Amino acid sequence: MFWVNIDTPTKTCTIHTENCDSSKNKKDTKLKGVGLLKSDGGWLPFSTFVQAEDYCKKEFVQNGYIIRKDVCL
């Protein structure tokens, strides 16, 4: 499984593996959700890296977001 951390303030989509420390430490907050997007973004799950990357390209790149791969990849 892969997690995408969508960060609205910095316009980044960072793809993480489920075993990455960042993924393990994700939490739902007032501004960022887990499994849903809130005002500052959120963490969304995907089965494959390609699905995660395709989603980011389709939904965010045209709005100026960049896609990053976590160091765990």
C-alpha positions in Angstrom: 0.0 0.0 0.0 1.0 3.6 -0.7 0.0 6.8 1.0 -0.1 10.2 -0.7 0.4 13.2 1.6 -1.4 16.1 -0.2 -0.2 19.3 1.2 -2.2 22.3 0.0 -0.2 25.1 1.5 3.1 23.9 -0.2 1.4 22.5 -3.3 3.1 19.1 -3.0 1.9 15.5 -3.3 4.4 13.2 -1.6 4.1 9.5 -2.2 5.1 7.2 0.8 5.1 3.5 1.4 3.0 2.2 4.2 6.2 1.2 6.1 7.7 4.8 6.0 7.9 6.6 9.3 5.8 9.5 7.8 3.0 7.1 6.9 3.1 5.4 10.3 2.9 8.7 12.1 0.1 10.3 10.0 -3.0 11.4 12.0 -6.2 13.2 11.3 -6.2 16.8 12.3 -8.6 19.8 12.0 -6.9 20.8 8.7 -5.6 17.5 7.3 -7.5 14.3 7.0 -6.6 10.6 6.8 -8.6 9.0 4.0 -10.1 12.4 3.0 -9.0 15.9 2.0 -9.6 18.9 4.3 -8.6 22.5 3.9 -4.8 21.9 4.1 -4.9 18.5 2.3 -4.7 15.0 3.7 -3.5 11.5 3.4 -5.0 9.2 0.8 -4.4 5.4 0.4 -3.6 3.7 -2.9 -2.9 0.1 -3.8 0.0 0.8 -6.1 2.6 3.5 -6.8 1.2 4.0 -10.3 -2.3 4.6 -9.0 -1.0 7.1 -6.5 1.1 8.9 -9.1 -1.6 8.9 -11.7 -4.1 10.4 -9.2 -1.7 13.2 -8.3 -1.0 14.0 -12.0 -4.7 14.0 -12.8 -6.0 16.0 -9.9 -3.1 18.3 -8.8 -0.3 18.9 -11.3 -2.4 21.2 -13.5 -2.9 23.4 -10.4 0.9 23.9 -9.8 1.5 21.0 -7.4 4.7 19.0 -7.6 5.0 15.2 -7.0 7.6 13.9 -4.7 8.7 10.4 -3.8 9.6 9.8 -0.2 13.1 8.6 0.6 11.6 5.2 1.6 10.8 4.5 -2.1 
